[in-house]
Amino acid sequence: MKKAFCVWKDVYLVGSAEISHPYDCCVYLIDAGELILIDAGAGESFDKLVDNISWLGFAPEDLHSIIVTHAHIDHMGGLAPFQQRYGVSIIAHTLDAPAIESGVGIGTEFYGVSYVPCRVDLKLDTDSSLKFSKYEIKVVHIPGHTTGSIAVYLDMEKRVLFGQDIHGPYYVALGANPKQAIISLEKLINLGADILCEGHFGIYQPASEVKRYIEGYRSQLRSTTRR
């Protein structure tokens, strides 16, 4: 199994299908003075994620918050144990918060795993700035994959974008909205990120490759919605 690694400066990959559990999304760690996780995996890899954080030299007890990009089980299954053991604050968009707090409509049936509902401590309803000791983390609402999908970015000489599931899927039957997604992907392109930390397919850089990657999925959606 591959190991956790530094993406750029204070950004690390600590979880993925390759380094924590096959069901997991990519789980990222930001050392913002306080330790911030972007997503929490599907829930089967809590101990492995903790081990990876420790292996990188950080104390899991210093975890401050988890920003949940959207309410699908592969991104939020590990929330409850992190909240229960370390008292982390859960941050999500207000439109996806009900699913996080109830466990309804999060896709557990596709993975055959259980989910423990947990409290969302900070519910965002607009694009927001979260200020920590070392960095100001920006959160942008990007509906399309889910109604409450969010992306996260911060500037640390290079602009690092946590774009979540840019690749989709954007199935209407599963609650997606392809037309909204096109607008959201355009919003991400306009951020001009130098590094993209994607929700399942890892790291893309430099800026030209980030733009190419996002534009590719925007083009696919445009062709699909014209039919």
N, C-alpha and C positions, 0 to 999 in steps of 0.2 A: 504494500500500500504506500502511495506517495505521502510526502510529509508536508506540513504547513510551511508557508514561506512568506517572505516580505514582498509585497507588490511594488510599493514605492514609499520610501520614508517611513511614515507612521501607519501605513495600511498593510494588512496581512490577510492572506487567505487561510482560514483555519478549518474549513469544512467544505466538502463537495462529495459527489458520488465516488470520486477516486480516493479521497483522503479521510473520510469519516464514515459514510454509509451510502450504499447504492441509491437509497431513496432521497438523499439530501440534495437540496439546492446548494449553491455556493454560499458559504457563510463567511462574512468578512469581519475583521476586527480593526477598529480605529483606536489608536492611542492618542486621544484628544486631551491628555492630562487626566481625564477619566477614561476608562475603557468602555467602548461602545461596540456592540455587535450589530451588524446588519443581517437580520434574519436569524433563524435558530435551527434550521434543519427540520426533518420530519418527526423527530422525537425518539428514534431508536439509537441515536448516537450521542446522547448527552455526555456520557463519561468520556467518549473519545474527543469531543469538542473541548471539554475541560482539560484533558491531557494535552491536546494540541496547544491550547493557550499557555499552559504551564511550560511546555517544551520550548516555546518561543521566549520564555523568560519572564512572563507576566504572572501575576497572582490572580486567579479567578475571583478571589474575594474583592478585588478592586473593580469588578464589573459594575458599571453604573446604569446603563440603559441598553435596551434592545429596540432598534427601529425595525418595525415589521413592514416590508414593502407591499405585501398584500396577503389576503386571508385565504391561502391555500396551504394544505397540511404540510407539504414538503418545505415550506418556508417558516412555519409557525409551530410545528409539533413539539419542539423543545422549549417553548416559552415557559410552561408551568414549572418544570424542574429548576430552570434558572431563576425564576421569580421566587420559588419556595426556598431554595438553598441559599441564594445570594442576595435576595431582596432587590433584584434589578427592577428598574422602572420600564414598563412596556409603553412604547410610543407607536401610534398607528393613526391612519386617517379615520375620521369619524364614520365614514360610510362603510368601512370594513370592520370597525370595532365590534358591531353586534355579532358578527360571525366568529371573531376571536373569543368573545365572551360567552358564546353559546355553543360553539362547535357545529353549528348548522350550516350546511352548504359549503364545506371546506375541502371536500374531495377525499375523505378518509376511505371511502369505498374503493377507490382506485389503488390504494396502497395496502389495504388490509391491516391498518394500524389503528390504535385507539388514540383519543385526544382528550386531554384534561383542560377544560375551559379555564381561562385566567382573566384577571382584571386588566383592562387597558388604563394605564395611569394618566397618559396625556393623549387626548384626542384632537387631532389637527383637522381644521376645516378649510384652511387656506394655505397657500404657499407660505412657508415659515422658515425662520432662522433659529437654530438651537445653539446657544453659546456655551462653550465649554472652556476649560482653562487654556488650552493651546489653540483651538480652532473654533471657527463658526461654521456649523454644518447647516447647509441649506436643504430644505425639503420641498419638492415640487409635486403637485397633484397631476398624475398622468392616467386618467381613466381610460379604460379600453380592455385590458386584460381582466380586471375587476373594476367595479365602480369606484373603489377607494384605493386603487393602486397609487403608490408614490415612488419617486426616485429621490436619490440623495446625492449631493455633490459637495466637495470642499476644495479649496485652493491651498496647495502647499508647494509653491513654485510651479507645479503643474496642476491642472484641474482634473480631479479624479471624480468620475461619475459612477455611482452604483445604480445602474439602469434597470435593475430587476429583469423580468422575463420579456425582454425586447422581442425575442423570437416567438412569443405567444405561448400556447396556441390561442387563437382568437375565435373560438367556437361560440356562436350565439347560444347554442343549446346549453352551454356551460356558464352562461351569464356574461360573456364577453360582448363588446360593442366595437366592431371593426372600424366604423366611421370615427368614433371617438379616439380609437387607437391611432389612426392616421394623424390626427391633430396632435396627440401626445408625442408621437415619434418625431414630428416636426419640432416640437418644443425641445426635445432632447438634442436634436441636431443643432439647433440654434444656441445651445449652451457651449458649443465648441470645446468639448472635453478633450484633454490630451490622453487620458487613460480611461477605458471603460471596464468596469467590473460587472460582468453580466451575470444574470441569475442562475444560469446552468452551464454556460459554455466558456467560462473563464475570462481571461484578460485580453483586451485588445488595445493596441497602441502602435504608432503615434496617433495624432489627431486625424490624419487622413484615413487611417484604417478604422478608427471609431466612426467617422462620418460614413465611410463606405458600408460598414456593417449595419448601421441603423437605417441608412437609405435603402439597403437591400430589402429589409422587411417592410419598410414603408411602401416600396414599389409593389411588393407582393400583395399587400392589403389593397392598394389602389386598383390593381388588376382584378382582384377578387370582388370588390364592392361594385365594380362596373357591370358585372354579369347580371 
